Amino acid sequence: MTVRMRHTRSHTNNRRSHHALAKPAISKDESGNVYLRHRLSSITGSYRGRKVIDFSAKLDRMAKRTKERENAR
């Protein structure tokens, strides 16, 4: 039977020193808005410099739907 090695607090803390979370990678688009990398900018609707979602059209559609629902009641 072998003798077990000591397991001290410093050994545990040395191992845990690499468990810290990294800071998120934050970027700015052309207009200066801050967003997370590899994600769509929720303010401008662009991804990698291209306009992906037209938020003004989306808001118009949502307003139209809510108006139709109110009229149906």
Phi and psi restraints in degrees (range 20) as a CNS / XPLOR table:
assign (resid 1 and name C) (resid 2 and name N)
       (resid 2 and name CA) (resid 2 and name C) 1.0 -91.5 20.0 2
assign (resid 2 and name N) (resid 2 and name CA)
       (resid 2 and name C) (resid 3 and name N) 1.0 156.6 20.0 2
assign (resid 2 and name C) (resid 3 and name N)
       (resid 3 and name CA) (resid 3 and name C) 1.0 -83.0 20.0 2
assign (resid 3 and name N) (resid 3 and name CA)
       (resid 3 and name C) (resid 4 and name N) 1.0 131.0 20.0 2
assign (resid 3 and name C) (resid 4 and name N)
       (resid 4 and name CA) (resid 4 and name C) 1.0 -73.0 20.0 2
assign (resid 4 and name N) (resid 4 and name CA)
       (resid 4 and name C) (resid 5 and name N) 1.0 146.0 20.0 2
assign (resid 4 and name C) (resid 5 and name N)
       (resid 5 and name CA) (resid 5 and name C) 1.0 -77.4 20.0 2
assign (resid 5 and name N) (resid 5 and name CA)
       (resid 5 and name C) (resid 6 and name N) 1.0 154.2 20.0 2
assign (resid 5 and name C) (resid 6 and name N)
       (resid 6 and name CA) (resid 6 and name C) 1.0 -68.5 20.0 2
assign (resid 6 and name N) (resid 6 and name CA)
       (resid 6 and name C) (resid 7 and name N) 1.0 146.0 20.0 2
assign (resid 6 and name C) (resid 7 and name N)
       (resid 7 and name CA) (resid 7 and name C) 1.0 -126.2 20.0 2
assign (resid 7 and name N) (resid 7 and name CA)
       (resid 7 and name C) (resid 8 and name N) 1.0 87.2 20.0 2
assign (resid 7 and name C) (resid 8 and name N)
       (resid 8 and name CA) (resid 8 and name C) 1.0 -89.8 20.0 2
assign (resid 8 and name N) (resid 8 and name CA)
       (resid 8 and name C) (resid 9 and name N) 1.0 170.3 20.0 2
assign (resid 8 and name C) (resid 9 and name N)
       (resid 9 and name CA) (resid 9 and name C) 1.0 -63.1 20.0 2
assign (resid 9 and name N) (resid 9 and name CA)
       (resid 9 and name C) (resid 10 and name N) 1.0 -38.8 20.0 2
assign (resid 9 and name C) (resid 10 and name N)
       (resid 10 and name CA) (resid 10 and name C) 1.0 -66.5 20.0 2
assign (resid 10 and name N) (resid 10 and name CA)
       (resid 10 and name C) (resid 11 and name N) 1.0 -36.6 20.0 2
assign (resid 10 and name C) (resid 11 and name N)
       (resid 11 and name CA) (resid 11 and name C) 1.0 -63.7 20.0 2
assign (resid 11 and name N) (resid 11 and name CA)
       (resid 11 and name C) (resid 12 and name N) 1.0 -43.6 20.0 2
assign (resid 11 and name C) (resid 12 and name N)
       (resid 12 and name CA) (resid 12 and name C) 1.0 -63.3 20.0 2
assign (resid 12 and name N) (resid 12 and name CA)
       (resid 12 and name C) (resid 13 and name N) 1.0 -44.5 20.0 2
assign (resid 12 and name C) (resid 13 and name N)
       (resid 13 and name CA) (resid 13 and name C) 1.0 -66.4 20.0 2
assign (resid 13 and name N) (resid 13 and name CA)
       (resid 13 and name C) (resid 14 and name N) 1.0 -35.2 20.0 2
assign (resid 13 and name C) (resid 14 and name N)
       (resid 14 and name CA) (resid 14 and name C) 1.0 -62.5 20.0 2
assign (resid 14 and name N) (resid 14 and name CA)
       (resid 14 and name C) (resid 15 and name N) 1.0 -40.8 20.0 2
assign (resid 14 and name C) (resid 15 and name N)
       (resid 15 and name CA) (resid 15 and name C) 1.0 -66.8 20.0 2
assign (resid 15 and name N) (resid 15 and name CA)
       (resid 15 and name C) (resid 16 and name N) 1.0 -41.6 20.0 2
assign (resid 15 and name C) (resid 16 and name N)
       (resid 16 and name CA) (resid 16 and name C) 1.0 -76.5 20.0 2
assign (resid 16 and name N) (resid 16 and name CA)
       (resid 16 and name C) (resid 17 and name N) 1.0 -10.2 20.0 2
assign (resid 16 and name C) (resid 17 and name N)
       (resid 17 and name CA) (resid 17 and name C) 1.0 -64.8 20.0 2
assign (resid 17 and name N) (resid 17 and name CA)
       (resid 17 and name C) (resid 18 and name N) 1.0 -20.1 20.0 2
assign (resid 17 and name C) (resid 18 and name N)
       (resid 18 and name CA) (resid 18 and name C) 1.0 -95.4 20.0 2
assign (resid 18 and name N) (resid 18 and name CA)
       (resid 18 and name C) (resid 19 and name N) 1.0 5.4 20.0 2
assign (resid 18 and name C) (resid 19 and name N)
       (resid 19 and name CA) (resid 19 and name C) 1.0 -90.5 20.0 2
assign (resid 19 and name N) (resid 19 and name CA)
       (resid 19 and name C) (resid 20 and name N) 1.0 -0.4 20.0 2
assign (resid 19 and name C) (resid 20 and name N)
       (resid 20 and name CA) (resid 20 and name C) 1.0 -66.7 20.0 2
assign (resid 20 and name N) (resid 20 and name CA)
       (resid 20 and name C) (resid 21 and name N) 1.0 146.6 20.0 2
assign (resid 20 and name C) (resid 21 and name N)
       (resid 21 and name CA) (resid 21 and name C) 1.0 -80.3 20.0 2
assign (resid 21 and name N) (resid 21 and name CA)
       (resid 21 and name C) (resid 22 and name N) 1.0 141.1 20.0 2
assign (resid 21 and name C) (resid 22 and name N)
       (resid 22 and name CA) (resid 22 and name C) 1.0 -80.9 20.0 2
assign (resid 22 and name N) (resid 22 and name CA)
       (resid 22 and name C) (resid 23 and name N) 1.0 153.9 20.0 2
assign (resid 22 and name C) (resid 23 and name N)
       (resid 23 and name CA) (resid 23 and name C) 1.0 -71.1 20.0 2
assign (resid 23 and name N) (resid 23 and name CA)
       (resid 23 and name C) (resid 24 and name N) 1.0 144.6 20.0 2
assign (resid 23 and name C) (resid 24 and name N)
       (resid 24 and name CA) (resid 24 and name C) 1.0 -67.7 20.0 2
assign (resid 24 and name N) (resid 24 and name CA)
       (resid 24 and name C) (resid 25 and name N) 1.0 145.6 20.0 2
assign (resid 24 and name C) (resid 25 and name N)
       (resid 25 and name CA) (resid 25 and name C) 1.0 -80.2 20.0 2
assign (resid 25 and name N) (resid 25 and name CA)
       (resid 25 and name C) (resid 26 and name N) 1.0 110.8 20.0 2
assign (resid 25 and name C) (resid 26 and name N)
       (resid 26 and name CA) (resid 26 and name C) 1.0 -107.8 20.0 2
assign (resid 26 and name N) (resid 26 and name CA)
       (resid 26 and name C) (resid 27 and name N) 1.0 137.3 20.0 2
assign (resid 26 and name C) (resid 27 and name N)
       (resid 27 and name CA) (resid 27 and name C) 1.0 -125.7 20.0 2
assign (resid 27 and name N) (resid 27 and name CA)
       (resid 27 and name C) (resid 28 and name N) 1.0 166.9 20.0 2
assign (resid 27 and name C) (resid 28 and name N)
       (resid 28 and name CA) (resid 28 and name C) 1.0 -119.9 20.0 2
assign (resid 28 and name N) (resid 28 and name CA)
       (resid 28 and name C) (resid 29 and name N) 1.0 140.0 20.0 2
assign (resid 28 and name C) (resid 29 and name N)
       (resid 29 and name CA) (resid 29 and name C) 1.0 -90.5 20.0 2
assign (resid 29 and name N) (resid 29 and name CA)
       (resid 29 and name C) (resid 30 and name N) 1.0 -171.6 20.0 2
assign (resid 29 and name C) (resid 30 and name N)
       (resid 30 and name CA) (resid 30 and name C) 1.0 -60.7 20.0 2
assign (resid 30 and name N) (resid 30 and name CA)
       (resid 30 and name C) (resid 31 and name N) 1.0 -34.3 20.0 2
assign (resid 30 and name C) (resid 31 and name N)
       (resid 31 and name CA) (resid 31 and name C) 1.0 -86.8 20.0 2
assign (resid 31 and name N) (resid 31 and name CA)
       (resid 31 and name C) (resid 32 and name N) 1.0 -0.5 20.0 2
assign (resid 31 and name C) (resid 32 and name N)
       (resid 32 and name CA) (resid 32 and name C) 1.0 91.7 20.0 2
assign (resid 32 and name N) (resid 32 and name CA)
       (resid 32 and name C) (resid 33 and name N) 1.0 6.1 20.0 2
assign (resid 32 and name C) (resid 33 and name N)
       (resid 33 and name CA) (resid 33 and name C) 1.0 -76.9 20.0 2
assign (resid 33 and name N) (resid 33 and name CA)
       (resid 33 and name C) (resid 34 and name N) 1.0 143.4 20.0 2
assign (resid 33 and name C) (resid 34 and name N)
       (resid 34 and name CA) (resid 34 and name C) 1.0 -94.1 20.0 2
assign (resid 34 and name N) (resid 34 and name CA)
       (resid 34 and name C) (resid 35 and name N) 1.0 136.7 20.0 2
assign (resid 34 and name C) (resid 35 and name N)
       (resid 35 and name CA) (resid 35 and name C) 1.0 -150.0 20.0 2
assign (resid 35 and name N) (resid 35 and name CA)
       (resid 35 and name C) (resid 36 and name N) 1.0 161.5 20.0 2
assign (resid 35 and name C) (resid 36 and name N)
       (resid 36 and name CA) (resid 36 and name C) 1.0 -77.9 20.0 2
assign (resid 36 and name N) (resid 36 and name CA)
       (resid 36 and name C) (resid 37 and name N) 1.0 147.1 20.0 2
assign (resid 36 and name C) (resid 37 and name N)
       (resid 37 and name CA) (resid 37 and name C) 1.0 -66.0 20.0 2
assign (resid 37 and name N) (resid 37 and name CA)
       (resid 37 and name C) (resid 38 and name N) 1.0 152.1 20.0 2
assign (resid 37 and name C) (resid 38 and name N)
       (resid 38 and name CA) (resid 38 and name C) 1.0 61.2 20.0 2
assign (resid 38 and name N) (resid 38 and name CA)
       (resid 38 and name C) (resid 39 and name N) 1.0 27.8 20.0 2
assign (resid 38 and name C) (resid 39 and name N)
       (resid 39 and name CA) (resid 39 and name C) 1.0 -137.2 20.0 2
assign (resid 39 and name N) (resid 39 and name CA)
       (resid 39 and name C) (resid 40 and name N) 1.0 156.6 20.0 2
assign (resid 39 and name C) (resid 40 and name N)
       (resid 40 and name CA) (resid 40 and name C) 1.0 -71.2 20.0 2
assign (resid 40 and name N) (resid 40 and name CA)
       (resid 40 and name C) (resid 41 and name N) 1.0 138.2 20.0 2
assign (resid 40 and name C) (resid 41 and name N)
       (resid 41 and name CA) (resid 41 and name C) 1.0 -74.1 20.0 2
assign (resid 41 and name N) (resid 41 and name CA)
       (resid 41 and name C) (resid 42 and name N) 1.0 118.3 20.0 2
assign (resid 41 and name C) (resid 42 and name N)
       (resid 42 and name CA) (resid 42 and name C) 1.0 -73.3 20.0 2
assign (resid 42 and name N) (resid 42 and name CA)
       (resid 42 and name C) (resid 43 and name N) 1.0 -14.5 20.0 2
assign (resid 42 and name C) (resid 43 and name N)
       (resid 43 and name CA) (resid 43 and name C) 1.0 -90.2 20.0 2
assign (resid 43 and name N) (resid 43 and name CA)
       (resid 43 and name C) (resid 44 and name N) 1.0 -47.1 20.0 2
assign (resid 43 and name C) (resid 44 and name N)
       (resid 44 and name CA) (resid 44 and name C) 1.0 -96.4 20.0 2
assign (resid 44 and name N) (resid 44 and name CA)
       (resid 44 and name C) (resid 45 and name N) 1.0 -20.7 20.0 2
assign (resid 44 and name C) (resid 45 and name N)
       (resid 45 and name CA) (resid 45 and name C) 1.0 77.0 20.0 2
assign (resid 45 and name N) (resid 45 and name CA)
       (resid 45 and name C) (resid 46 and name N) 1.0 23.6 20.0 2
assign (resid 45 and name C) (resid 46 and name N)
       (resid 46 and name CA) (resid 46 and name C) 1.0 -110.2 20.0 2
assign (resid 46 and name N) (resid 46 and name CA)
       (resid 46 and name C) (resid 47 and name N) 1.0 153.9 20.0 2
assign (resid 46 and name C) (resid 47 and name N)
       (resid 47 and name CA) (resid 47 and name C) 1.0 -140.1 20.0 2
assign (resid 47 and name N) (resid 47 and name CA)
       (resid 47 and name C) (resid 48 and name N) 1.0 122.9 20.0 2
assign (resid 47 and name C) (resid 48 and name N)
       (resid 48 and name CA) (resid 48 and name C) 1.0 55.6 20.0 2
assign (resid 48 and name N) (resid 48 and name CA)
       (resid 48 and name C) (resid 49 and name N) 1.0 40.3 20.0 2
assign (resid 48 and name C) (resid 49 and name N)
       (resid 49 and name CA) (resid 49 and name C) 1.0 83.8 20.0 2
assign (resid 49 and name N) (resid 49 and name CA)
       (resid 49 and name C) (resid 50 and name N) 1.0 -3.0 20.0 2
assign (resid 49 and name C) (resid 50 and name N)
       (resid 50 and name CA) (resid 50 and name C) 1.0 -110.8 20.0 2
assign (resid 50 and name N) (resid 50 and name CA)
       (resid 50 and name C) (resid 51 and name N) 1.0 142.9 20.0 2
assign (resid 50 and name C) (resid 51 and name N)
       (resid 51 and name CA) (resid 51 and name C) 1.0 -76.3 20.0 2
assign (resid 51 and name N) (resid 51 and name CA)
       (resid 51 and name C) (resid 52 and name N) 1.0 117.9 20.0 2
assign (resid 51 and name C) (resid 52 and name N)
       (resid 52 and name CA) (resid 52 and name C) 1.0 -102.7 20.0 2
assign (resid 52 and name N) (resid 52 and name CA)
       (resid 52 and name C) (resid 53 and name N) 1.0 -43.9 20.0 2
assign (resid 52 and name C) (resid 53 and name N)
       (resid 53 and name CA) (resid 53 and name C) 1.0 -123.4 20.0 2
assign (resid 53 and name N) (resid 53 and name CA)
       (resid 53 and name C) (resid 54 and name N) 1.0 132.5 20.0 2
assign (resid 53 and name C) (resid 54 and name N)
       (resid 54 and name CA) (resid 54 and name C) 1.0 -93.0 20.0 2
assign (resid 54 and name N) (resid 54 and name CA)
       (resid 54 and name C) (resid 55 and name N) 1.0 99.5 20.0 2
assign (resid 54 and name C) (resid 55 and name N)
       (resid 55 and name CA) (resid 55 and name C) 1.0 -67.5 20.0 2
assign (resid 55 and name N) (resid 55 and name CA)
       (resid 55 and name C) (resid 56 and name N) 1.0 -30.8 20.0 2
assign (resid 55 and name C) (resid 56 and name N)
       (resid 56 and name CA) (resid 56 and name C) 1.0 -65.2 20.0 2
assign (resid 56 and name N) (resid 56 and name CA)
       (resid 56 and name C) (resid 57 and name N) 1.0 -41.7 20.0 2
assign (resid 56 and name C) (resid 57 and name N)
       (resid 57 and name CA) (resid 57 and name C) 1.0 -66.8 20.0 2
assign (resid 57 and name N) (resid 57 and name CA)
       (resid 57 and name C) (resid 58 and name N) 1.0 -38.0 20.0 2
assign (resid 57 and name C) (resid 58 and name N)
       (resid 58 and name CA) (resid 58 and name C) 1.0 -65.2 20.0 2
assign (resid 58 and name N) (resid 58 and name CA)
       (resid 58 and name C) (resid 59 and name N) 1.0 -42.8 20.0 2
assign (resid 58 and name C) (resid 59 and name N)
       (resid 59 and name CA) (resid 59 and name C) 1.0 -64.5 20.0 2
assign (resid 59 and name N) (resid 59 and name CA)
       (resid 59 and name C) (resid 60 and name N) 1.0 -37.6 20.0 2
assign (resid 59 and name C) (resid 60 and name N)
       (resid 60 and name CA) (resid 60 and name C) 1.0 -62.4 20.0 2
assign (resid 60 and name N) (resid 60 and name CA)
       (resid 60 and name C) (resid 61 and name N) 1.0 -43.5 20.0 2
assign (resid 60 and name C) (resid 61 and name N)
       (resid 61 and name CA) (resid 61 and name C) 1.0 -63.4 20.0 2
assign (resid 61 and name N) (resid 61 and name CA)
       (resid 61 and name C) (resid 62 and name N) 1.0 -42.0 20.0 2
assign (resid 61 and name C) (resid 62 and name N)
       (resid 62 and name CA) (resid 62 and name C) 1.0 -64.9 20.0 2
assign (resid 62 and name N) (resid 62 and name CA)
       (resid 62 and name C) (resid 63 and name N) 1.0 -40.1 20.0 2
assign (resid 62 and name C) (resid 63 and name N)
       (resid 63 and name CA) (resid 63 and name C) 1.0 -64.7 20.0 2
assign (resid 63 and name N) (resid 63 and name CA)
       (resid 63 and name C) (resid 64 and name N) 1.0 -39.1 20.0 2
assign (resid 63 and name C) (resid 64 and name N)
       (resid 64 and name CA) (resid 64 and name C) 1.0 -64.1 20.0 2
assign (resid 64 and name N) (resid 64 and name CA)
       (resid 64 and name C) (resid 65 and name N) 1.0 -42.1 20.0 2
assign (resid 64 and name C) (resid 65 and name N)
       (resid 65 and name CA) (resid 65 and name C) 1.0 -63.6 20.0 2
assign (resid 65 and name N) (resid 65 and name CA)
       (resid 65 and name C) (resid 66 and name N) 1.0 -44.4 20.0 2
assign (resid 65 and name C) (resid 66 and name N)
       (resid 66 and name CA) (resid 66 and name C) 1.0 -65.6 20.0 2
assign (resid 66 and name N) (resid 66 and name CA)
       (resid 66 and name C) (resid 67 and name N) 1.0 -36.2 20.0 2
assign (resid 66 and name C) (resid 67 and name N)
       (resid 67 and name CA) (resid 67 and name C) 1.0 -64.3 20.0 2
assign (resid 67 and name N) (resid 67 and name CA)
       (resid 67 and name C) (resid 68 and name N) 1.0 -41.9 20.0 2
assign (resid 67 and name C) (resid 68 and name N)
       (resid 68 and name CA) (resid 68 and name C) 1.0 -64.9 20.0 2
assign (resid 68 and name N) (resid 68 and name CA)
       (resid 68 and name C) (resid 69 and name N) 1.0 -39.4 20.0 2
assign (resid 68 and name C) (resid 69 and name N)
       (resid 69 and name CA) (resid 69 and name C) 1.0 -66.5 20.0 2
assign (resid 69 and name N) (resid 69 and name CA)
       (resid 69 and name C) (resid 70 and name N) 1.0 -38.9 20.0 2
assign (resid 69 and name C) (resid 70 and name N)
       (resid 70 and name CA) (resid 70 and name C) 1.0 -67.0 20.0 2
assign (resid 70 and name N) (resid 70 and name CA)
       (resid 70 and name C) (resid 71 and name N) 1.0 -37.7 20.0 2
assign (resid 70 and name C) (resid 71 and name N)
       (resid 71 and name CA) (resid 71 and name C) 1.0 -69.3 20.0 2
assign (resid 71 and name N) (resid 71 and name CA)
       (resid 71 and name C) (resid 72 and name N) 1.0 -29.7 20.0 2
assign (resid 71 and name C) (resid 72 and name N)
       (resid 72 and name CA) (resid 72 and name C) 1.0 -72.7 20.0 2
assign (resid 72 and name N) (resid 72 and name CA)
       (resid 72 and name C) (resid 73 and name N) 1.0 -22.9 20.0 2
